[in-house]
């Protein structure tokens, strides 16, 4: 028996990844467009759309009113955005800070190596 679309959504990766679902929702809500959110996140339109549909199904609420490519938040969507956005922003800023520190550490390692092994070529 062929699977129904709802069955496919139910077994998809995003089902258990609430953080990714909320991130997709928050960016789509801020940009009022799933395609723009997908581009920002480095995902496909269908991935972000599926994240949002799964989130709506899991929470049992409608988050967006859809009018072609334009989205508008429902009252429930506005409430969720208000709750979720500070957390998503905080996590994204934290991850960005960790990445910057990691990049900086790598730069320091390369710089130290160059100073020690190629002092004639090193310019600080």
C-alpha positions as CSV (number, residue, x, y, z in Angstrom):
1,X,0.0,0.0,0.0
2,X,1.5,3.4,-1.0
3,X,2.4,5.8,1.7
4,X,0.2,8.9,2.2
5,X,2.0,12.3,2.3
6,X,1.2,12.6,6.0
7,X,2.9,9.2,6.6
8,X,6.0,10.5,4.8
9,X,6.1,13.7,6.8
10,X,5.6,11.7,10.0
11,X,8.8,9.6,9.3
12,X,10.9,12.4,8.1
13,X,14.1,13.6,9.8
14,X,12.7,16.9,11.0
15,X,10.1,15.2,13.1
16,X,12.4,14.9,16.1
17,X,14.5,18.0,15.5
18,X,12.4,20.7,17.1
19,X,15.3,23.2,17.1
20,X,15.6,22.9,13.3
21,X,11.8,23.2,12.9
22,X,11.7,26.4,15.1
23,X,14.7,27.9,13.2
24,X,12.9,27.3,9.9
25,X,9.7,28.8,11.3
26,X,11.4,31.9,12.8
27,X,13.3,32.7,9.6
28,X,10.2,32.2,7.5
29,X,8.2,34.4,9.8
30,X,10.8,37.1,9.8
31,X,11.2,37.1,6.1
32,X,7.5,36.4,5.3
33,X,8.7,33.9,2.7
34,X,9.8,30.3,2.8
35,X,12.1,30.5,-0.2
36,X,14.0,33.4,1.4
37,X,14.2,31.6,4.7
38,X,15.5,28.5,2.9
39,X,18.2,30.5,1.1
40,X,19.3,32.1,4.4
41,X,19.5,28.7,6.1
42,X,21.2,27.0,3.2
43,X,18.3,24.6,2.7
44,X,15.8,23.8,0.0
45,X,12.3,25.4,-0.1
46,X,10.7,22.0,0.5
47,X,12.9,21.3,3.6
48,X,11.8,24.5,5.3
49,X,8.2,24.0,4.2
50,X,8.3,20.5,5.6
51,X,9.8,21.7,8.9
52,X,6.9,24.2,9.3
53,X,4.2,21.7,8.3
54,X,5.7,19.1,10.8
55,X,5.8,21.8,13.5
56,X,2.2,22.8,12.9
57,X,1.1,19.1,12.9
58,X,3.1,18.3,16.1
59,X,1.7,21.4,17.9
60,X,-1.8,21.1,16.5
61,X,-1.9,24.7,15.4
62,X,-1.8,26.7,12.2
63,X,1.2,29.0,12.3
64,X,0.8,30.8,8.9
65,X,-1.9,32.0,6.6
66,X,-0.5,31.3,3.1
67,X,-1.2,33.6,0.2
68,X,1.0,32.4,-2.7
69,X,4.7,32.9,-1.7
70,X,3.7,35.4,1.0
71,X,3.1,34.3,4.5
72,X,1.4,36.0,7.4
73,X,1.5,34.8,10.9
74,X,-1.7,33.6,12.6
75,X,-2.3,34.6,16.2
76,X,-0.8,31.3,17.3
77,X,2.2,31.9,15.0
78,X,2.7,35.3,16.6
79,X,2.7,33.8,20.1
80,X,5.2,31.1,19.1
81,X,7.5,33.5,17.3
82,X,7.6,35.7,20.4
83,X,8.5,32.7,22.5
84,X,10.9,31.0,20.1
85,X,12.8,33.9,18.6
86,X,14.9,34.9,21.6
87,X,16.0,31.3,22.0
88,X,16.8,30.8,18.3
89,X,18.7,34.1,18.2
90,X,20.6,33.2,21.3
91,X,21.6,29.8,20.0
92,X,22.7,31.2,16.6
93,X,24.8,33.9,18.3
94,X,26.4,31.3,20.6
95,X,27.2,29.0,17.7
96,X,28.6,32.0,15.7
97,X,30.8,32.9,18.7
98,X,32.1,29.4,19.0
99,X,32.9,29.3,15.3
100,X,34.7,32.6,15.5
101,X,36.8,31.4,18.4
102,X,37.5,28.2,16.6
103,X,38.6,30.1,13.5
104,X,40.7,32.4,15.6
105,X,42.4,29.4,17.3
106,X,43.2,28.0,13.9
107,X,44.7,31.3,12.7
108,X,46.8,31.4,15.8
109,X,48.1,27.9,15.2
110,X,49.0,28.7,11.6
111,X,50.7,32.0,12.7
112,X,52.7,30.2,15.4
113,X,53.8,27.5,13.0
114,X,55.0,30.0,10.5
115,X,56.9,32.0,13.1
116,X,58.7,28.9,14.3
117,X,59.4,27.2,11.0
118,X,59.6,30.0,8.5
119,X,60.7,33.1,10.4
120,X,62.3,34.6,7.3
121,X,58.9,34.6,5.6
122,X,56.7,35.6,8.5
123,X,55.3,39.1,8.6
124,X,53.1,39.8,11.5
